[in-house]
Amino acid sequence: MAKKNGDLDRPQTGIEGLDDVLNGGLARERSFLLEGSPGTGKTTIALQFLLAGAAAGERGLYVTMSETENELRTSAASHGWNLDGIEVYELVPPETLLTEDQQQSLLYSSDLELGETTKRIFAAFDRLKPHRVVIDSLSEIRLLAQSSLRYRRQILAMKHFFTQRGATVLLLDDLTTETEDKSVHSVAHGVIRLEERAPEFGSDRRRLRILKYRGSKFRGGYHDFVIRRGGVRVFPRLVSAEFRRNFKRDVLPAQSQELNKLLGGGVERGSSVLILGPAGAGKSIMALTFAVSAIERGERVALFVFDEEIGLLMHRSLGLGINLDAMRKSGHLALMQIDAAELTPGEFSSQVRERIEDFGAKTILIDSLTGYQASMPEEHSLILHMHELLQFCNRSGATTFLTVAQHGLMNEMRAPIDLTYLADTVILLRYFEAFAEVRRAVSVVKKRTSAHENTIREYRMSAQGISLGEPLTDFHGVLRGVPEVVGGFPKAPRRKR
């Protein structure tokens, strides 16, 4: 009994992340279009598709009209692949086999060339009887057809031929001719579009989108992907609504009792905390104190460092009594150096997800969003990415700490991007001048989950940790940077011994 369309087998593509986007893989006995400009990764994806079939005991046929067999095998070898078990059929266009006199003697040579090309493809198929077929590329067939009508008819004929013989076909199109011709879009069972973008600085960015997949749900939108040795890896767009875990939203205290008092007891599990302040105000150290508390509870922490070199951060933290190297060696801390110029937002989201799901991290530190913003093409995209990422972390029971460096040191300061409305808790750090000293102040300006102190406290950092003083009731205008004294000399926070 024939299977319904929705029940078709879905052989895996062999590409990490793409099967997730396709909701299982490519439907068997159907033809799919893979289109993109040269260099976007079509050939690599096609080879992985055939290699996955070979691993499952399926025969594969690669019909190449744009590359030689030697070039194809060289490309495969660069990824460490051996194409044994995959038939590579190098199809030389018929006109290249004719002498100049023979070409001039043909009044309508394109008719013969197109028919002969198709006949040779069918003959190669009947000889091998493969389960998976790649045609590379349709641009050559389009040139031979010379008109949209003949091209569409030829594609239809090929589709029916392969479908009747139970083959799953991947048609490659490099979009080098008549890019507005959408004939194959309506004929193919599914269409995958690959794109490549070159930012002003950094490595090229690649992404894909499923334009069509008949009778099947798929993950819409753009999905970042990379090409590295070993093939293509796709990073499915993160949809936080798909993830939800049951966990207890208990209160997580920091090491500093004064800081806990300021926060109304601590921060809630599964919430997000944004730490704002100028450069050098102690945002990273403030976030790390929560990481230390998490590790002391026996939990795991993931720290993503964008701006600072990890060695310098470890050395600086050690001087403040935080031994990051020992935490990492104990297996409780995953410490990652992130290069914003080389990492796509989709890949970063995937790394966070892996640390939560595979490493088991309950606390996520991102230091800082200023560096993360550099990997984004537009500001509104960063907000959307961060919204989904924070929602995913929260629904997974992970507490997220993010730092943002504000422009300037005193007076009015602005953040490069406003994420205060996304965060559950916002901690504000400030420099202020008082009695010929540059001092630091901290305040909690927002906390959704519980009540908190509305006071502004001075704080100091030492090898014993962070210490907070009494509320600065004798000052007015601390957050402006140059406050006015309205009382006696305020007491400074005592250093811990």
C-alpha positions in Angstrom: 0.0 0.0 0.0 1.4 3.4 -1.0 2.3 5.7 1.7 0.7 9.1 2.1 2.7 12.1 1.4 3.0 13.0 5.1 4.2 9.5 5.9 7.1 9.4 3.4 10.4 8.1 4.6 12.9 10.8 5.3 16.5 9.7 4.7 18.9 11.9 6.6 21.0 14.4 4.7 24.2 13.7 6.8 24.5 17.4 7.6 24.4 18.3 11.2 21.6 20.6 12.0 19.9 20.5 8.5 17.8 17.5 9.3 16.5 19.5 12.3 15.6 22.4 10.0 13.9 20.0 7.6 12.0 18.2 10.3 13.7 14.9 9.7 15.4 15.0 6.3 14.5 14.9 2.6 11.5 12.8 1.6 12.4 9.7 -0.3 11.5 9.4 -4.0 11.2 13.2 -4.4 13.3 15.9 -6.2 14.7 18.8 -4.3 16.3 22.0 -5.5 19.5 23.3 -3.8 20.3 26.8 -5.1 22.9 29.4 -4.4 25.6 31.4 -6.0 29.0 29.8 -6.6 30.9 29.2 -3.3 27.9 28.9 -1.0 28.5 25.2 -0.4 26.2 23.4 -2.8 28.8 20.8 -3.8 29.8 20.1 -0.2 26.2 19.6 0.9 25.5 17.3 -2.1 28.6 15.1 -1.3 27.5 14.8 2.3 24.0 13.8 1.1 25.5 11.0 -1.0 28.0 9.9 1.7 25.2 9.6 4.2 23.4 7.4 1.8 26.4 5.2 1.3 26.8 4.9 5.0 23.2 3.6 5.1 23.9 1.1 2.3 22.3 3.2 -0.5 23.9 3.6 -3.9 24.7 7.2 -5.0 25.2 8.8 -8.4 26.8 12.3 -8.8 26.3 13.7 -12.3 28.7 16.6 -12.9 28.6 18.9 -15.8 30.4 21.9 -14.3 33.4 20.2 -12.6 35.6 17.3 -13.6 35.7 14.1 -11.7 39.2 14.9 -10.5 38.2 18.3 -9.2 35.3 16.7 -7.3 37.4 14.0 -5.7 40.0 16.7 -4.8 37.3 18.7 -3.0 36.1 15.6 -1.2 39.7 14.8 -0.1 40.0 18.3 1.4 37.3 17.3 3.9 38.9 13.9 4.5 36.3 12.0 2.5 36.7 9.0 0.3 34.1 8.8 -2.5 34.5 5.0 -2.9 31.0 3.6 -3.2 29.7 6.7 -5.0 29.5 6.8 -8.8 30.8 10.0 -10.3 29.6 10.5 -13.8 31.4 13.3 -15.6 29.1 14.4 -18.3 30.8 16.3 -21.1 28.4 18.5 -23.0 27.9 17.1 -26.5 29.0 20.2 -28.4 32.5 19.9 -27.0 32.8 16.5 -28.7 32.1 17.9 -32.1 34.6 19.5 -34.5 34.1 23.0 -35.7 32.8 21.8 -39.1 30.4 19.4 -37.5 29.0 22.2 -35.3 28.4 24.5 -38.3 26.7 21.7 -40.2 23.9 21.4 -37.5 21.1 23.8 -38.1 19.4 23.3 -34.7 22.2 21.8 -32.7 20.7 22.7 -29.3 17.8 20.2 -29.9 20.3 17.4 -30.3 22.6 18.6 -27.5 19.7 18.8 -24.9 18.2 15.4 -25.9 21.6 13.7 -26.0 22.6 15.1 -22.5 19.3 13.9 -21.0 19.6 10.5 -22.6 23.1 10.0 -21.2 22.0 11.0 -17.7 19.2 8.4 -17.9 21.5 5.8 -19.2 23.9 6.3 -16.3 21.0 6.0 -13.9 19.7 2.8 -15.5 23.2 1.3 -15.4 23.7 2.0 -11.7 20.1 2.1 -10.3 21.1 4.5 -7.5 18.9 5.4 -4.5 20.3 9.0 -4.3 21.2 11.2 -7.3 22.8 14.6 -7.6 22.6 16.7 -10.8 25.3 19.4 -10.9 24.2 21.8 -12.3 21.0 22.9 -13.8 22.6 26.0 -15.3 24.1 23.8 -18.0 20.8 22.3 -18.8 19.2 25.7 -18.9 21.7 26.9 -21.4 21.1 23.9 -23.6 17.3 24.4 -23.4 17.6 28.1 -24.6 14.0 28.8 -23.5 12.0 28.6 -20.3 9.4 26.4 -21.9 11.9 23.8 -23.1 13.8 24.0 -19.8 10.7 23.4 -17.7 9.6 20.5 -19.9 13.0 18.9 -19.6 13.0 19.2 -15.8 9.6 17.7 -15.6 10.7 14.8 -17.7 13.7 14.2 -15.4 11.5 14.5 -12.3 9.1 11.9 -13.6 11.9 9.6 -14.7 13.6 9.6 -11.3 10.4 9.5 -9.3 9.1 6.4 -11.1 12.4 4.6 -10.3 12.3 5.5 -6.6 15.3 7.8 -6.4 15.8 10.8 -4.2 17.2 13.6 -6.3 19.2 16.8 -5.4 19.3 19.3 -8.2 22.0 22.0 -7.9 21.6 25.5 -9.4 24.3 28.1 -9.2 22.0 30.9 -10.3 24.4 32.1 -12.9 21.9 32.4 -15.7 18.3 33.8 -15.7 18.1 34.0 -11.9 14.5 35.2 -12.2 13.4 32.0 -13.9 11.5 30.1 -11.1 10.5 27.1 -13.3 12.2 24.5 -11.1 10.7 26.0 -7.9 7.2 24.9 -8.9 8.4 21.5 -10.1 10.6 20.6 -7.1 9.2 19.0 -4.0 11.3 21.3 -1.9 13.7 24.3 -2.4 16.7 25.2 -0.2 18.4 28.6 -0.8 22.0 29.2 0.2 23.3 32.7 0.7 26.7 34.2 1.4 27.5 37.6 2.8 30.8 39.4 3.3 30.8 41.8 6.3 33.1 44.8 6.3 35.4 42.9 8.6 35.7 39.3 9.6 35.0 36.0 7.8 32.2 35.4 5.3 28.8 34.6 6.7 26.6 31.9 5.2 23.0 31.2 5.9 20.2 29.1 4.4 16.5 29.2 4.2 13.9 26.6 3.2 11.7 28.3 0.6 9.4 25.4 0.1 8.7 21.8 1.3 5.4 20.3 0.1 3.3 18.6 2.7 5.8 19.0 5.5 6.5 21.3 8.4 10.0 22.9 8.5 11.8 25.4 10.6 11.3 28.7 8.8 13.6 31.7 8.6 17.3 32.0 8.1 19.7 29.5 9.6 23.5 30.2 9.9 25.9 27.5 8.6 29.6 27.1 8.3 31.9 25.1 5.9 34.8 23.6 7.7 37.0 20.5 7.3 34.6 17.6 7.6 31.7 19.4 5.8 28.8 21.7 6.4 27.3 22.3 9.8 23.9 24.1 10.1 22.9 26.0 13.2 19.1 25.9 13.4 17.4 29.2 14.3 16.7 29.0 18.1 13.0 29.0 18.9 12.6 29.3 22.6 8.9 28.3 22.6 10.0 24.7 21.7 11.9 24.3 25.0 10.4 24.2 28.5 11.6 22.3 31.5 10.1 22.0 35.0 12.4 23.4 37.7 12.1 25.1 41.0 12.5 28.9 40.9 14.5 29.1 44.1 16.5 32.2 45.1 20.3 31.9 44.4 22.4 34.0 46.7 25.7 35.6 45.9 28.9 35.4 48.1 28.4 38.9 49.4 25.7 39.2 52.1 25.4 43.0 51.5 24.9 42.3 47.7 22.2 39.8 48.6 20.5 42.4 50.8 20.6 44.9 47.9 19.0 42.3 45.6 16.3 41.3 48.0 17.9 38.0 48.8 19.6 37.1 45.6 18.5 36.3 42.0 15.9 33.7 41.0 16.9 30.6 39.1 15.9 30.8 35.5 16.0 34.6 35.4 18.3 37.0 33.5 20.6 39.6 35.1 22.0 42.5 33.1 25.0 44.3 34.7 25.6 47.8 33.2 28.5 50.1 33.8 31.5 51.9 32.3 34.8 50.2 31.5 36.7 49.0 34.6 33.8 49.4 37.0 33.8 45.7 37.9 31.1 44.2 35.7 33.0 41.0 35.0 34.0 40.4 38.6 30.4 41.2 39.8 29.1 38.5 37.5 31.9 36.0 38.5 30.9 36.2 42.1 27.6 34.6 41.2 29.5 32.0 39.2 31.6 31.2 42.3 28.4 30.8 44.4 26.9 28.4 41.8 30.1 26.2 41.7 30.1 26.2 45.5 26.5 24.8 45.3 27.9 22.0 43.1 26.5 23.4 39.9 28.2 23.9 36.5 28.8 27.3 34.9 29.6 28.3 31.3 31.5 31.6 30.7 31.6 33.1 27.2 34.3 35.8 27.0 34.1 38.2 24.0 36.2 41.3 24.9 39.0 40.2 27.2 41.7 37.6 26.6 41.1 34.6 28.8 44.6 34.5 30.2 44.3 38.1 31.3 40.9 37.5 32.8 42.1 34.5 34.8 45.1 36.4 36.1 43.0 39.4 37.1 40.4 37.3 38.7 43.0 35.4 40.7 44.1 38.7 42.3 40.5 39.1 43.5 40.3 35.6 45.0 38.6 33.9 42.1 40.6 30.9 40.7 39.0 30.3 37.3 41.7 27.7 36.3 40.9 25.5 39.3 37.2 25.7 38.5 37.8 24.7 35.0 40.1 21.8 35.9 37.5 20.6 38.4 35.0 20.2 35.5 32.6 22.8 36.9 33.5 25.6 34.6 33.3 25.7 30.8 35.4 28.7 29.7 35.1 29.8 26.0 37.0 32.6 24.2 34.7 34.0 21.5 35.9 35.9 18.5 33.0 38.0 17.3 34.6 38.5 13.9 34.6 34.8 13.2 31.4 33.6 14.9 27.9 33.9 13.6 25.0 34.6 16.0 23.5 31.3 15.1 26.7 29.4 16.0 26.9 31.3 19.3 23.3 30.4 20.2 24.2 26.8 19.4 27.2 26.9 21.7 25.1 28.2 24.6 22.5 25.5 23.9 25.1 22.8 24.0 26.6 24.0 27.3 23.1 23.9 28.9 21.9 20.6 27.3 25.2 18.6 27.1 27.5 20.2 29.7 24.6 20.7 32.2 25.4 24.4 32.9 22.9 26.1 35.3 24.6 29.5 35.1 25.5 31.3 31.9 27.8 34.3 31.8 28.2 36.4 28.6 30.9 39.0 28.9 30.0 41.2 27.1 27.1 42.0 24.9 29.2 44.8 23.4 31.4 42.2 21.8 28.4 40.1 20.8 26.9 43.0 19.0 29.9 43.2 16.8 28.9 39.8 15.3 25.4 41.2 14.3 24.7 42.9 11.0 22.0 45.2 12.6 21.0 46.2 16.1 17.4 45.0 15.9 18.7 41.5 14.9 20.7 41.5 18.1 17.6 42.2 20.2 15.7 39.4 18.5 18.5 37.0 18.9 19.0 37.9 22.6 15.3 37.7 23.2 15.2 34.1 22.0 18.4 33.2 23.7 17.4 34.5 27.1 14.0 32.9 26.8 15.6 29.6 26.0 18.0 29.9 29.0 15.2 30.8 31.3 12.9 28.0 30.2 15.8 25.6 30.6 16.3 26.6 34.2 19.6 28.4 33.6 20.3 31.7 35.2 21.9 34.2 32.7 24.3 37.0 33.5 25.1 39.6 30.8 27.5 42.5 31.0 27.2 45.7 28.8 29.9 48.4 28.8 28.5 51.9 28.6 30.2 54.8 26.8 32.1 57.2 29.0 33.2 57.1 32.7 31.1 59.7 34.5 28.2 62.0 33.9 25.6 60.9 31.4 26.4 57.5 29.9 24.8 55.4 27.2 24.9 51.7 26.3 25.5 50.7 22.7 22.2 48.9 22.8 19.3 48.9 25.3 18.4 45.5 26.6 17.2 46.6 30.0 13.6 45.7 29.1 14.6 42.1 28.3 16.4 41.4 31.5 14.6 40.4 34.7 17.2 42.2 36.9 19.3 45.2 36.1 22.3 46.0 38.2 23.9 49.5 37.6 27.5 50.3 38.4 28.8 53.8 38.5 32.0 55.8 39.1 31.5 58.9 41.2 33.9 61.6 42.5 33.9 62.4 46.2 36.5 64.0 48.5 39.3 63.8 45.9 38.7 60.1 45.2 37.2 58.1 42.4 34.8 55.7 44.0 32.3 53.1 42.8 28.6 52.8 43.5 26.1 50.0 42.8 22.3 50.0 42.7 19.6 47.6 41.5 17.3 49.6 39.2 15.0 46.8 38.2 13.9 43.4 39.5 10.8 41.7 38.2 10.8 38.6 40.4 10.8 40.2 43.9 11.3 43.3 45.9 14.7 44.9 46.2 16.5 47.8 47.9 16.2 51.1 46.1 19.4 52.5 47.8 22.7 53.3 46.2 25.7 51.7 47.9 29.4 52.2 47.5 31.4 49.0 46.9 35.0 47.9 46.8 36.7 44.9 45.3 39.6 43.1 47.0 41.1 39.6 47.2 38.4 38.8 49.8 35.7 39.6 47.3 33.2 42.4 46.9 32.2 44.5 49.9 29.4 47.0 50.0 29.0 50.0 52.3 26.0 51.6 53.9 23.5 53.4 51.6 24.9 56.7 50.3 22.2 58.8 52.1 24.6 61.8 52.5 25.0 62.2 48.7 22.7 63.5 46.0 23.4 62.9 42.3 25.7 59.9 42.7 24.5 58.4 39.4 25.4 61.6 37.6 29.1 61.1 38.6 29.7 64.3 40.5 27.3 64.2 43.5 26.6 66.9 46.1 27.2 66.3 49.8 24.0 66.8 51.8 25.2 65.3 55.1 28.3 64.3 56.9 31.2 62.3 55.6 29.8 58.9 54.4 31.3 55.7 55.7 33.2 53.6 53.1 32.6 49.9 52.9 35.0 47.9 55.2 37.5 45.7 53.5 37.0 42.0 54.3 39.9 40.4 56.2 
